[in-house]
Amino acid sequence: MNLRALVLMILPCIVGCASLTRRGDATLVDRKDIVWAMLDELRIPKISLANETTRTFKIRKLPVGILPTAFYIDVPFEEASKHTLNQPWRSAVVLIEAKSPNGKMIYTKFIDFSLDWKGASMPARGGRRKIWISGTDWRDNLARPDLKEYDLQIKVISHSRRPKDRLEVSFTTRVQGDDLSE
């Protein structure tokens, strides 16, 4: 094998390979990086804010406890201002609950975008912004629940005035030891 072929085979793992595994209704993205300490993430589909609805996702067989760390809505750049109060997404109200498989309540987050958004945003595609609200209070260096299986219920109590708006839930953590056995 020549040196160029060897470099092309190894390079992706140095800069960040990832494995994807199904965890019930979610997908775990476990980044196999060497150079950077990248966060692993759990993915669920985005939730439409077009009307009042309830979605439940069964999260199963996680290697570590992972709960939502942030909630995002992708908005036009000019709407990511805390000084403007008439954005269509401000009418959205959402309740997020995590319950153990036996029904015990583990986590609750109530979000009223007209009151709870404090101006945090970050760049998104196409000159847009993602407005965000924090999901949990713990950090990687603090104790967190050892929650490896739960049902995540997202209830849209009041919809956005713009039918295209979607809620994106972010789950990030560091999977130590890469123990992803099922």
TIRO-2110 file (N, C-alpha, C; in Angstrom, 1 decimal):
// TIRO-2110
0.9, -1.2, 0.0, N, 1, A
0.0, 0.0, 0.0, CA, 1, A
0.9, 1.2, 0.0, C, 1, A
0.6, 2.2, -0.9, N, 2, A
1.4, 3.4, -0.9, CA, 2, A
1.0, 4.4, 0.2, C, 2, A
1.9, 5.3, 0.5, N, 3, A
1.7, 6.3, 1.6, CA, 3, A
0.4, 7.2, 1.3, C, 3, A
0.2, 7.5, 0.1, N, 4, A
-1.0, 8.4, -0.2, CA, 4, A
-2.3, 7.6, 0.2, C, 4, A
-2.4, 6.4, -0.2, N, 5, A
-3.6, 5.6, 0.1, CA, 5, A
-3.8, 5.5, 1.7, C, 5, A
-2.7, 5.3, 2.3, N, 6, A
-2.7, 5.1, 3.8, CA, 6, A
-3.2, 6.4, 4.5, C, 6, A
-2.7, 7.5, 4.0, N, 7, A
-3.1, 8.8, 4.5, CA, 7, A
-4.6, 9.1, 4.3, C, 7, A
-5.0, 8.8, 3.1, N, 8, A
-6.5, 9.0, 2.7, CA, 8, A
-7.4, 8.1, 3.6, C, 8, A
-6.9, 6.9, 4.0, N, 9, A
-7.7, 6.0, 4.8, CA, 9, A
-7.7, 6.5, 6.3, C, 9, A
-6.6, 7.0, 6.8, N, 10, A
-6.5, 7.4, 8.2, CA, 10, A
-7.0, 8.9, 8.4, C, 10, A
-6.9, 9.8, 7.5, N, 11, A
-7.2, 11.2, 7.6, CA, 11, A
-8.6, 11.4, 8.2, C, 11, A
-9.7, 10.8, 7.6, N, 12, A
-11.0, 11.0, 8.2, CA, 12, A
-11.1, 10.7, 9.6, C, 12, A
-10.4, 9.7, 10.1, N, 13, A
-10.5, 9.4, 11.6, CA, 13, A
-9.8, 10.4, 12.4, C, 13, A
-8.8, 11.0, 11.9, N, 14, A
-8.0, 12.0, 12.6, CA, 14, A
-8.9, 13.3, 12.8, C, 14, A
-9.5, 13.7, 11.7, N, 15, A
-10.3, 14.9, 11.7, CA, 15, A
-11.7, 14.7, 12.2, C, 15, A
-12.2, 13.5, 12.3, N, 16, A
-13.5, 13.3, 12.9, CA, 16, A
-14.4, 12.3, 12.1, C, 16, A
-14.3, 11.0, 12.4, N, 17, A
-15.2, 10.0, 11.9, CA, 17, A
-16.4, 10.0, 12.9, C, 17, A
-17.5, 9.4, 12.5, N, 18, A
-18.7, 9.2, 13.4, CA, 18, A
-19.4, 7.9, 13.1, C, 18, A
-19.9, 7.3, 14.1, N, 19, A
-20.8, 6.2, 13.9, CA, 19, A
-22.2, 6.6, 14.3, C, 19, A
-23.2, 6.0, 13.6, N, 20, A
-24.6, 6.3, 13.9, CA, 20, A
-25.2, 5.0, 14.3, C, 20, A
-25.9, 5.1, 15.5, N, 21, A
-26.7, 3.9, 16.0, CA, 21, A
-28.1, 4.3, 16.4, C, 21, A
-29.0, 3.5, 16.0, N, 22, A
-30.4, 3.8, 16.5, CA, 22, A
-30.6, 3.5, 17.9, C, 22, A
-31.2, 4.4, 18.6, N, 23, A
-31.5, 4.3, 20.1, CA, 23, A
-33.0, 4.5, 20.3, C, 23, A
-33.8, 3.5, 19.9, N, 24, A
-35.2, 3.7, 19.9, CA, 24, A
-35.6, 4.6, 18.7, C, 24, A
-36.3, 5.7, 19.0, N, 25, A
-36.7, 6.7, 18.0, CA, 25, A
-35.6, 7.7, 17.7, C, 25, A
-34.5, 7.6, 18.3, N, 26, A
-33.4, 8.6, 18.2, CA, 26, A
-32.2, 7.9, 17.5, C, 26, A
-31.3, 8.8, 17.0, N, 27, A
-30.0, 8.3, 16.5, CA, 27, A
-28.9, 8.9, 17.3, C, 27, A
-28.0, 8.1, 17.7, N, 28, A
-26.8, 8.5, 18.5, CA, 28, A
-25.7, 8.7, 17.5, C, 28, A
-25.1, 9.9, 17.5, N, 29, A
-23.9, 10.2, 16.6, CA, 29, A
-22.7, 10.2, 17.6, C, 29, A
-21.9, 9.2, 17.4, N, 30, A
-20.7, 9.1, 18.3, CA, 30, A
-19.5, 9.4, 17.4, C, 30, A
-18.9, 10.6, 17.7, N, 31, A
-17.8, 11.0, 16.9, CA, 31, A
-16.5, 10.4, 17.4, C, 31, A
-15.8, 9.8, 16.5, N, 32, A
-14.5, 9.1, 16.7, CA, 32, A
-13.4, 10.0, 16.3, C, 32, A
-13.2, 11.0, 17.1, N, 33, A
-12.1, 12.0, 16.7, CA, 33, A
-10.9, 11.7, 17.5, C, 33, A
-9.8, 12.1, 17.0, N, 34, A
-8.5, 12.0, 17.6, CA, 34, A
-7.9, 13.4, 18.0, C, 34, A
-8.0, 14.3, 17.1, N, 35, A
-7.4, 15.6, 17.2, CA, 35, A
-8.3, 16.5, 18.1, C, 35, A
-9.6, 16.6, 17.9, N, 36, A
-10.4, 17.5, 18.7, CA, 36, A
-11.4, 16.7, 19.6, C, 36, A
-11.7, 17.3, 20.7, N, 37, A
-12.7, 16.7, 21.6, CA, 37, A
-14.1, 17.1, 21.2, C, 37, A
-14.6, 16.4, 20.2, N, 38, A
-16.0, 16.8, 19.7, CA, 38, A
-17.1, 16.2, 20.6, C, 38, A
-18.2, 16.9, 20.6, N, 39, A
-19.3, 16.3, 21.4, CA, 39, A
-20.1, 15.3, 20.6, C, 39, A
-20.6, 14.3, 21.3, N, 40, A
-21.5, 13.3, 20.7, CA, 40, A
-22.9, 13.9, 20.8, C, 40, A
-23.8, 13.5, 19.9, N, 41, A
-25.1, 14.0, 20.0, CA, 41, A
-26.2, 12.9, 19.7, C, 41, A
-27.4, 13.2, 20.2, N, 42, A
-28.5, 12.4, 20.0, CA, 42, A
-29.5, 13.2, 19.1, C, 42, A
-30.0, 12.5, 18.1, N, 43, A
-30.9, 13.3, 17.1, CA, 43, A
-32.3, 12.7, 17.1, C, 43, A
-33.3, 13.6, 17.1, N, 44, A
-34.6, 13.2, 16.8, CA, 44, A
-35.1, 14.2, 15.7, C, 44, A
-36.2, 13.8, 15.1, N, 45, A
-36.7, 14.7, 14.0, CA, 45, A
-37.2, 16.0, 14.6, C, 45, A
-37.1, 17.1, 13.8, N, 46, A
-37.6, 18.4, 14.2, CA, 46, A
-39.1, 18.3, 14.4, C, 46, A
-39.7, 19.1, 15.3, N, 47, A
-41.1, 19.1, 15.6, CA, 47, A
-41.7, 20.4, 15.0, C, 47, A
-42.8, 20.1, 14.2, N, 48, A
-43.5, 21.2, 13.6, CA, 48, A
-44.2, 22.1, 14.7, C, 48, A
-44.1, 23.4, 14.5, N, 49, A
-44.8, 24.3, 15.4, CA, 49, A
-46.0, 24.9, 14.7, C, 49, A
-46.5, 24.3, 13.7, N, 50, A
-47.6, 24.8, 12.9, CA, 50, A
-48.9, 24.7, 13.6, C, 50, A
-49.1, 23.7, 14.4, N, 51, A
-50.4, 23.5, 15.2, CA, 51, A
-50.1, 22.8, 16.5, C, 51, A
-51.2, 22.8, 17.3, N, 52, A
-51.1, 22.1, 18.6, CA, 52, A
-51.0, 20.6, 18.3, C, 52, A
-50.0, 20.0, 18.9, N, 53, A
-49.8, 18.6, 18.7, CA, 53, A
-48.9, 18.0, 19.8, C, 53, A
-48.8, 16.7, 19.9, N, 54, A
-47.9, 16.0, 20.9, CA, 54, A
-47.2, 15.0, 20.1, C, 54, A
-45.9, 15.0, 20.3, N, 55, A
-45.0, 13.9, 19.7, CA, 55, A
-44.3, 13.2, 20.9, C, 55, A
-44.2, 11.9, 20.8, N, 56, A
-43.5, 11.1, 21.8, CA, 56, A
-42.4, 10.3, 21.1, C, 56, A
-41.2, 10.4, 21.7, N, 57, A
-40.0, 9.7, 21.1, CA, 57, A
-39.5, 8.7, 22.2, C, 57, A
-39.4, 7.5, 21.9, N, 58, A
-38.8, 6.5, 22.8, CA, 58, A
-37.3, 6.4, 22.6, C, 58, A
-36.6, 6.9, 23.7, N, 59, A
-35.2, 6.9, 23.7, CA, 59, A
-34.7, 5.6, 24.5, C, 59, A
-33.9, 4.8, 23.8, N, 60, A
-33.6, 3.5, 24.4, CA, 60, A
-32.1, 3.2, 24.3, C, 60, A
-31.6, 2.5, 25.3, N, 61, A
-30.2, 1.9, 25.3, CA, 61, A
-29.1, 2.9, 25.1, C, 61, A
-29.1, 4.0, 25.8, N, 62, A
-28.1, 5.0, 25.7, CA, 62, A
-26.9, 4.5, 26.5, C, 62, A
-25.7, 4.8, 26.0, N, 63, A
-24.5, 4.4, 26.8, CA, 63, A
-24.3, 5.3, 28.0, C, 63, A
-24.8, 6.5, 28.0, N, 64, A
-24.8, 7.5, 29.2, CA, 64, A
-26.1, 8.2, 29.2, C, 64, A
-26.4, 8.8, 30.3, N, 65, A
-27.6, 9.6, 30.4, CA, 65, A
-27.5, 10.9, 29.5, C, 65, A
-28.4, 11.1, 28.6, N, 66, A
-28.4, 12.3, 27.7, CA, 66, A
-29.8, 12.9, 27.7, C, 66, A
-29.9, 14.1, 28.2, N, 67, A
-31.2, 14.8, 28.1, CA, 67, A
-31.0, 16.1, 27.3, C, 67, A
-32.1, 16.8, 26.9, N, 68, A
-31.9, 17.9, 26.0, CA, 68, A
-31.0, 19.0, 26.6, C, 68, A
-30.1, 19.6, 25.8, N, 69, A
-29.3, 20.6, 26.3, CA, 69, A
-29.7, 22.0, 25.7, C, 69, A
-30.5, 22.0, 24.6, N, 70, A
-30.9, 23.3, 24.1, CA, 70, A
-32.1, 23.0, 23.1, C, 70, A
-32.9, 24.1, 22.9, N, 71, A
-34.0, 24.1, 21.9, CA, 71, A
-33.8, 25.2, 20.9, C, 71, A
-33.9, 24.9, 19.6, N, 72, A
-33.7, 25.9, 18.6, CA, 72, A
-34.9, 26.1, 17.7, C, 72, A
-35.0, 27.3, 17.1, N, 73, A
-35.9, 27.5, 16.0, CA, 73, A
-35.0, 28.3, 15.0, C, 73, A
-35.0, 27.9, 13.7, N, 74, A
-34.3, 28.6, 12.6, CA, 74, A
-35.2, 29.7, 12.1, C, 74, A
-34.7, 30.9, 12.2, N, 75, A
-35.5, 32.1, 11.9, CA, 75, A
-34.8, 33.0, 10.9, C, 75, A
-35.5, 33.9, 10.2, N, 76, A
-34.8, 34.9, 9.3, CA, 76, A
-33.9, 35.8, 10.2, C, 76, A
-32.8, 36.2, 9.7, N, 77, A
-31.8, 37.0, 10.4, CA, 77, A
-32.5, 38.2, 11.2, C, 77, A
-33.4, 38.9, 10.5, N, 78, A
-34.0, 40.1, 11.1, CA, 78, A
-34.9, 39.8, 12.3, C, 78, A
-35.3, 38.5, 12.5, N, 79, A
-36.2, 38.2, 13.6, CA, 79, A
-35.4, 37.8, 14.8, C, 79, A
-34.1, 37.7, 14.7, N, 80, A
-33.3, 37.3, 15.9, CA, 80, A
-32.9, 38.5, 16.7, C, 80, A
-33.8, 39.3, 17.1, N, 81, A
-33.6, 40.5, 17.9, CA, 81, A
-34.5, 40.5, 19.1, C, 81, A
-33.9, 40.6, 20.3, N, 82, A
-34.8, 40.6, 21.5, CA, 82, A
-35.5, 41.9, 21.6, C, 82, A
-35.2, 42.9, 20.8, N, 83, A
-35.9, 44.2, 20.9, CA, 83, A
-37.2, 44.3, 20.0, C, 83, A
-37.3, 43.3, 19.2, N, 84, A
-38.6, 43.1, 18.4, CA, 84, A
-39.5, 42.1, 19.1, C, 84, A
-40.7, 42.4, 19.2, N, 85, A
-41.6, 41.5, 20.0, CA, 85, A
-42.7, 40.9, 19.2, C, 85, A
-42.8, 41.1, 17.9, N, 86, A
-43.9, 40.6, 17.1, CA, 86, A
-43.5, 39.5, 16.1, C, 86, A
-42.4, 38.8, 16.4, N, 87, A
-42.0, 37.7, 15.5, CA, 87, A
-43.0, 36.6, 15.6, C, 87, A
-43.3, 35.9, 14.5, N, 88, A
-44.3, 34.9, 14.5, CA, 88, A
-44.1, 33.7, 15.5, C, 88, A
-42.8, 33.3, 15.7, N, 89, A
-42.5, 32.2, 16.5, CA, 89, A
-42.7, 32.6, 18.0, C, 89, A
-42.8, 33.8, 18.4, N, 90, A
-43.0, 34.2, 19.8, CA, 90, A
-44.4, 33.7, 20.3, C, 90, A
-45.3, 33.3, 19.5, N, 91, A
-46.6, 32.8, 19.9, CA, 91, A
-46.5, 31.3, 20.3, C, 91, A
-45.4, 30.7, 20.1, N, 92, A
-45.2, 29.2, 20.4, CA, 92, A
-45.0, 29.0, 21.9, C, 92, A
-45.7, 28.0, 22.4, N, 93, A
-45.5, 27.6, 23.8, CA, 93, A
-45.4, 26.0, 23.7, C, 93, A
-44.3, 25.5, 24.4, N, 94, A
-44.0, 24.1, 24.3, CA, 94, A
-43.8, 23.5, 25.7, C, 94, A
-44.2, 22.3, 25.9, N, 95, A
-43.9, 21.6, 27.1, CA, 95, A
-43.2, 20.3, 26.7, C, 95, A
-42.0, 20.1, 27.4, N, 96, A
-41.1, 19.0, 27.1, CA, 96, A
-41.1, 18.2, 28.4, C, 96, A
-41.4, 16.9, 28.3, N, 97, A
-41.3, 16.0, 29.5, CA, 97, A
-40.6, 14.7, 29.1, C, 97, A
-39.8, 14.3, 30.1, N, 98, A
-39.1, 13.0, 29.9, CA, 98, A
-39.6, 12.1, 31.1, C, 98, A
-40.1, 10.9, 30.7, N, 99, A
-40.6, 9.9, 31.7, CA, 99, A
-39.8, 8.6, 31.5, C, 99, A
-39.5, 8.0, 32.6, N, 100, A
-38.9, 6.7, 32.6, CA, 100, A
-39.9, 5.7, 31.9, C, 100, A
-39.5, 4.6, 31.4, N, 101, A
-40.4, 3.6, 30.8, CA, 101, A
-41.5, 3.2, 31.7, C, 101, A
-41.3, 3.3, 33.0, N, 102, A
-42.4, 2.9, 34.0, CA, 102, A
-43.3, 4.1, 34.3, C, 102, A
-43.1, 5.3, 33.6, N, 103, A
-44.0, 6.4, 33.8, CA, 103, A
-43.6, 7.5, 34.8, C, 103, A
-42.4, 7.3, 35.5, N, 104, A
-42.0, 8.2, 36.5, CA, 104, A
-41.4, 9.5, 35.8, C, 104, A
-41.9, 10.7, 36.2, N, 105, A
-41.4, 11.9, 35.6, CA, 105, A
-40.0, 12.2, 36.0, C, 105, A
-39.1, 12.5, 35.0, N, 106, A
-37.7, 12.7, 35.2, CA, 106, A
-37.3, 14.1, 34.9, C, 106, A
-37.9, 14.7, 33.9, N, 107, A
-37.5, 16.0, 33.4, CA, 107, A
-38.7, 16.8, 32.9, C, 107, A
-38.8, 18.1, 33.2, N, 108, A
-39.8, 18.9, 32.6, CA, 108, A
-39.3, 20.2, 32.2, C, 108, A
-39.6, 20.7, 31.0, N, 109, A
-39.2, 22.1, 30.6, CA, 109, A
-40.4, 22.7, 29.9, C, 109, A
-40.8, 23.8, 30.4, N, 110, A
-41.9, 24.6, 29.8, CA, 110, A
-41.3, 25.8, 29.1, C, 110, A
-41.6, 26.0, 27.9, N, 111, A
-41.0, 27.2, 27.1, CA, 111, A
-42.1, 28.0, 26.5, C, 111, A
-42.2, 29.2, 26.9, N, 112, A
-43.0, 30.2, 26.3, CA, 112, A
-42.1, 31.2, 25.6, C, 112, A
-42.0, 31.1, 24.2, N, 113, A
-41.0, 31.8, 23.5, CA, 113, A
-41.2, 33.3, 23.6, C, 113, A
-42.4, 33.8, 23.9, N, 114, A
-42.6, 35.2, 24.1, CA, 114, A
-42.0, 35.7, 25.4, C, 114, A
-41.8, 34.9, 26.4, N, 115, A
-41.2, 35.3, 27.6, CA, 115, A
-39.8, 34.7, 27.9, C, 115, A
-39.5, 33.5, 27.5, N, 116, A
-38.3, 32.8, 27.8, CA, 116, A
-37.1, 33.1, 27.0, C, 116, A
-37.3, 33.5, 25.7, N, 117, A
-36.1, 33.8, 24.9, CA, 117, A
-35.5, 35.1, 25.3, C, 117, A
-34.2, 35.0, 25.6, N, 118, A
-33.4, 36.2, 26.1, CA, 118, A
-32.5, 36.8, 25.1, C, 118, A
-32.6, 36.4, 23.9, N, 119, A
-31.8, 37.0, 22.8, CA, 119, A
-30.7, 36.1, 22.3, C, 119, A
-30.5, 34.9, 22.8, N, 120, A
-29.4, 34.1, 22.3, CA, 120, A
-29.7, 33.5, 20.9, C, 120, A
-28.7, 33.6, 20.1, N, 121, A
-28.9, 33.1, 18.7, CA, 121, A
-27.5, 32.8, 18.2, C, 121, A
-27.5, 32.0, 17.1, N, 122, A
-26.2, 31.6, 16.4, CA, 122, A
-26.5, 31.6, 14.9, C, 122, A
-25.4, 31.6, 14.1, N, 123, A
-25.6, 31.6, 12.7, CA, 123, A
-26.2, 30.3, 12.2, C, 123, A
-27.0, 30.4, 11.2, N, 124, A
-27.6, 29.2, 10.5, CA, 124, A
-27.4, 29.3, 9.0, C, 124, A
-27.9, 28.4, 8.3, N, 125, A
-27.6, 28.4, 6.8, CA, 125, A
-28.4, 29.6, 6.2, C, 125, A
-27.9, 30.0, 5.0, N, 126, A
-28.5, 31.0, 4.2, CA, 126, A
-28.7, 32.3, 4.8, C, 126, A
-27.8, 32.8, 5.7, N, 127, A
-27.9, 34.1, 6.3, CA, 127, A
-29.0, 34.1, 7.4, C, 127, A
-29.5, 33.0, 7.8, N, 128, A
-30.5, 32.9, 8.9, CA, 128, A
-29.9, 32.8, 10.3, C, 128, A
-30.6, 32.8, 11.3, N, 129, A
-30.2, 32.6, 12.7, CA, 129, A
-31.0, 31.5, 13.3, C, 129, A
-30.3, 30.8, 14.3, N, 130, A
-31.0, 29.9, 15.1, CA, 130, A
-31.2, 30.6, 16.5, C, 130, A
-32.4, 30.8, 16.9, N, 131, A
-32.6, 31.3, 18.3, CA, 131, A
-32.6, 30.1, 19.2, C, 131, A
-32.1, 30.3, 20.4, N, 132, A
-32.1, 29.1, 21.3, CA, 132, A
-32.4, 29.4, 22.7, C, 132, A
-32.8, 28.4, 23.4, N, 133, A
-33.1, 28.4, 24.8, CA, 133, A
-32.5, 27.2, 25.5, C, 133, A
-31.8, 27.4, 26.6, N, 134, A
-31.1, 26.3, 27.3, CA, 134, A
-32.1, 25.2, 27.7, C, 134, A
-31.6, 24.0, 27.7, N, 135, A
-32.5, 22.8, 28.0, CA, 135, A
-32.3, 22.3, 29.4, C, 135, A
-31.1, 22.1, 29.9, N, 136, A
-30.8, 21.6, 31.2, CA, 136, A
-29.8, 22.4, 31.9, C, 136, A
-29.7, 22.3, 33.2, N, 137, A
-28.8, 23.0, 34.1, CA, 137, A
-27.5, 22.4, 34.3, C, 137, A
-27.3, 21.1, 34.0, N, 138, A
-26.1, 20.4, 34.3, CA, 138, A
-25.1, 20.5, 33.1, C, 138, A
-23.9, 20.4, 33.4, N, 139, A
-22.8, 20.4, 32.4, CA, 139, A
-22.1, 19.1, 32.4, C, 139, A
-21.2, 18.9, 31.5, N, 140, A
-20.4, 17.6, 31.4, CA, 140, A
-19.7, 17.3, 32.7, C, 140, A
-19.2, 18.3, 33.4, N, 141, A
-18.3, 18.1, 34.5, CA, 141, A
-19.2, 18.0, 35.8, C, 141, A
-20.5, 18.1, 35.8, N, 142, A
-21.3, 17.9, 36.9, CA, 142, A
-22.1, 16.6, 36.8, C, 142, A
-22.6, 16.2, 38.0, N, 143, A
-23.4, 14.9, 38.0, CA, 143, A
-24.7, 15.1, 37.2, C, 143, A
-25.1, 14.2, 36.5, N, 144, A
-26.4, 14.2, 35.8, CA, 144, A
-27.1, 12.9, 36.0, C, 144, A
-28.4, 12.8, 35.8, N, 145, A
-29.1, 11.6, 36.0, CA, 145, A
-28.5, 10.5, 35.1, C, 145, A
-28.5, 9.3, 35.6, N, 146, A
-28.1, 8.1, 34.8, CA, 146, A
-29.3, 7.6, 34.1, C, 146, A
-29.7, 8.4, 33.1, N, 147, A
-30.9, 8.2, 32.4, CA, 147, A
-30.7, 7.6, 31.0, C, 147, A
-30.7, 6.3, 30.9, N, 148, A
-30.4, 5.6, 29.6, CA, 148, A
-31.5, 5.2, 28.8, C, 148, A
-32.7, 5.2, 29.4, N, 149, A
-34.0, 4.9, 28.7, CA, 149, A
-35.1, 5.8, 29.2, C, 149, A
-35.8, 6.4, 28.3, N, 150, A
-36.9, 7.3, 28.6, CA, 150, A
-37.8, 7.6, 27.4, C, 150, A
-39.0, 8.1, 27.7, N, 151, A
-39.9, 8.6, 26.7, CA, 151, A
-39.9, 10.1, 26.7, C, 151, A
-39.5, 10.7, 25.6, N, 152, A
-39.5, 12.2, 25.5, CA, 152, A
-40.8, 12.6, 24.8, C, 152, A
-41.6, 13.4, 25.5, N, 153, A
-42.8, 13.9, 25.0, CA, 153, A
-42.7, 15.4, 24.8, C, 153, A
-43.0, 15.9, 23.5, N, 154, A
-43.0, 17.3, 23.2, CA, 154, A
-44.4, 17.7, 22.8, C, 154, A
-44.9, 18.6, 23.6, N, 155, A
-46.3, 19.0, 23.4, CA, 155, A
-46.3, 20.5, 23.0, C, 155, A
-46.8, 20.8, 21.8, N, 156, A
-47.0, 22.2, 21.3, CA, 156, A
-48.3, 22.6, 21.8, C, 156, A
-48.3, 23.5, 22.8, N, 157, A
-49.5, 24.0, 23.5, CA, 157, A
-50.1, 25.1, 22.7, C, 157, A
-49.2, 26.0, 22.2, N, 158, A
-49.7, 27.1, 21.3, CA, 158, A
-48.7, 27.2, 20.1, C, 158, A
-49.3, 27.3, 18.9, N, 159, A
-48.5, 27.2, 17.7, CA, 159, A
-47.8, 28.5, 17.3, C, 159, A
-46.8, 28.4, 16.5, N, 160, A
-46.2, 29.6, 15.9, CA, 160, A
-47.2, 30.2, 14.8, C, 160, A
-47.1, 31.5, 14.6, N, 161, A
-48.0, 32.1, 13.6, CA, 161, A
-47.4, 31.8, 12.2, C, 161, A
-46.2, 31.2, 12.1, N, 162, A
-45.7, 30.9, 10.8, CA, 162, A
-45.6, 29.4, 10.7, C, 162, A
-46.4, 28.8, 9.7, N, 163, A
-46.5, 27.3, 9.6, CA, 163, A
-45.2, 26.6, 9.4, C, 163, A
-44.2, 27.2, 8.8, N, 164, A
-42.9, 26.5, 8.5, CA, 164, A
-42.0, 26.3, 9.8, C, 164, A
-42.3, 27.0, 10.9, N, 165, A
-41.4, 26.9, 12.0, CA, 165, A
-41.3, 25.5, 12.6, C, 165, A
-40.1, 25.1, 13.0, N, 166, A
-39.9, 23.8, 13.5, CA, 166, A
-39.0, 23.9, 14.8, C, 166, A
-39.3, 23.1, 15.8, N, 167, A
-38.4, 23.1, 17.0, CA, 167, A
-37.4, 22.0, 16.8, C, 167, A
-36.2, 22.4, 17.0, N, 168, A
-35.1, 21.4, 17.0, CA, 168, A
-34.6, 21.2, 18.4, C, 168, A
-34.5, 20.0, 18.8, N, 169, A
-34.0, 19.6, 20.2, CA, 169, A
-32.5, 19.2, 20.1, C, 169, A
-31.7, 19.8, 20.9, N, 170, A
-30.3, 19.4, 20.9, CA, 170, A
-29.9, 18.6, 22.1, C, 170, A
-29.3, 17.4, 21.9, N, 171, A
-28.8, 16.6, 23.0, CA, 171, A
-27.3, 16.4, 22.7, C, 171, A
-26.5, 16.9, 23.6, N, 172, A
-25.0, 16.7, 23.4, CA, 172, A
-24.4, 16.2, 24.7, C, 172, A
-23.4, 15.4, 24.5, N, 173, A
-22.6, 14.8, 25.6, CA, 173, A
-21.3, 14.3, 25.1, C, 173, A
-20.6, 13.8, 26.0, N, 174, A
-19.3, 13.1, 25.6, CA, 174, A
-19.5, 11.6, 26.0, C, 174, A
-19.5, 10.7, 25.1, N, 175, A
-19.7, 9.3, 25.4, CA, 175, A
-18.3, 8.8, 25.7, C, 175, A
-18.0, 8.6, 27.0, N, 176, A
-16.7, 8.1, 27.5, CA, 176, A
-16.5, 6.7, 27.2, C, 176, A
-15.4, 6.3, 26.7, N, 177, A
-15.0, 4.9, 26.5, CA, 177, A
-15.7, 4.3, 25.3, C, 177, A
-16.5, 5.1, 24.6, N, 178, A
-17.2, 4.6, 23.4, CA, 178, A
-17.9, 3.3, 23.6, C, 178, A
-18.5, 3.1, 24.7, N, 179, A
-19.2, 1.8, 25.0, CA, 179, A
-20.6, 1.9, 24.4, C, 179, A
-20.7, 1.5, 23.1, N, 180, A
-22.0, 1.6, 22.4, CA, 180, A
-22.6, 0.2, 22.2, C, 180, A
-22.2, -0.7, 23.0, N, 181, A
-22.8, -2.1, 22.8, CA, 181, A
-24.3, -2.0, 23.1, C, 181, A
-25.1, -2.8, 22.4, N, 182, A
-26.5, -2.8, 22.6, CA, 182, A
-27.0, -4.0, 23.4, C, 182, A
END
